[in-house]
Amino acid sequence: MSGTTAPGLAGDSELRVAVAAIRHHWRRRRLLEGAPVIVAAIIVALLIGLGLRSMLSSPGAIITATRVTGYALLGISVIAFVVMPYVRRANDEQIALYVEEQAPELRQLFIS
């Protein structure tokens, strides 16, 4: 056995590295797409707090209701728009669409 690899295996290795890099970029993009949603959730929580302030008369109740609402809204938003998209594994079709949209120069690598 010599230390050389078969010609097909080198291309396969390059393809695996390319796909891993693309999956990493896809996941990072999903995280970045979730950031504006989190900011919007914070703004909505603040607006809800202002609404609760006008509706409730007790300062303690206002603070408690605003915190509970804000933390719940923020937690749900982070789970739905950051954690779940990051944990979810992209299937081959999603990666192919991502490559076609974002890196058309890599398209030839996947065709061959």
N, C-alpha and C positions, 0 to 999 in steps of 0.2 A: 504494500500500500504506500503510495506516495502522498506528499502533503498538499497536492493540488486538489481542487474540487472540480466537479463536473461543470461544464459550461452552463447548463441550465440552472444549477443551484446558485450561482453567483447572482444571476438576474432575479431569482426568486428571493434571495436575501435582500437585494436592493428594493424590491417591491414591498416586502414586509416592513422594512424601515420606513419607506415612503408612506405606506398606509398607516403605520403607527404615528408618524408625525402629523399626518392629516387628521387622524382621530383626535390627537392632542389639540390641534388648532380648532377643530369642531367643538370640542368640549369647552375650550377657553371662550369661544365665541358665544356659546350658550350662557356662560357665566356673565359675560359682558352685556348680553341682551337682557338678562334679569336685573341688572343694576338700575335702569330707569324705572322698572316696576317697583323696586324697593323704595326708591325716592318718592314715587307717586303714593305708595302706601303710607309713608311717613307723613306726607302732606295731607292725605285723607284723614289719618289719625289725628293730626293737629286740628283739622277742620271739625271733626267729630267732637274733639275736646272743647272747641269753642261753642259748638251747638249744645253740648251737655252743660256748659257753664251758664248758658242763658236759660236752660230748662230747670236745672236743679238749684236749690237755694242753699244747701249746706256745703261749705267749702270742703269738708272731709269727703263727702259723697262725690263731689266733682272730681277731686284728685283721684280717688279710688276708681271711679268709673272710667276716667280718662286713661289711667294707667292700664287697667285691665283691657279696655278696648284697643289701645295703642299697641300693647305687647302682643295681644292675640292677632291683630291685623298684621303686624310686622312678622311674627312667627309663621303665620300661614303663608305670607308672601315669600319669605325666605325659603321655606320648604318647597312651595309650589314652583317658584321661578328661579331658584338657584340650586338647591340640593338635588331635587328630582331630575332636572335636566343634566346635571353633572354626573349623577350616578347612572343614569340610563345610558346604555351602550348603543352607539349608532350602528344601524344595520348597513349592509353593503349598498343598498339603494340610496340611503341618505348620504353616505360617503361619496358615492358616484355623483349625486346631484351637487354636493358641496364642491367637489373638484371641478365639475363643469361650470359652476357659478364663479368660484373664487380663483381657481388656478387652471385655466384652460391649457396652459403649456404642459401640465402634467397628464393631460388626457391621453396623450400618445403612449405614455408609460403603462397605463392600465389597459390599453387596447392590445398592445403587443404581448 
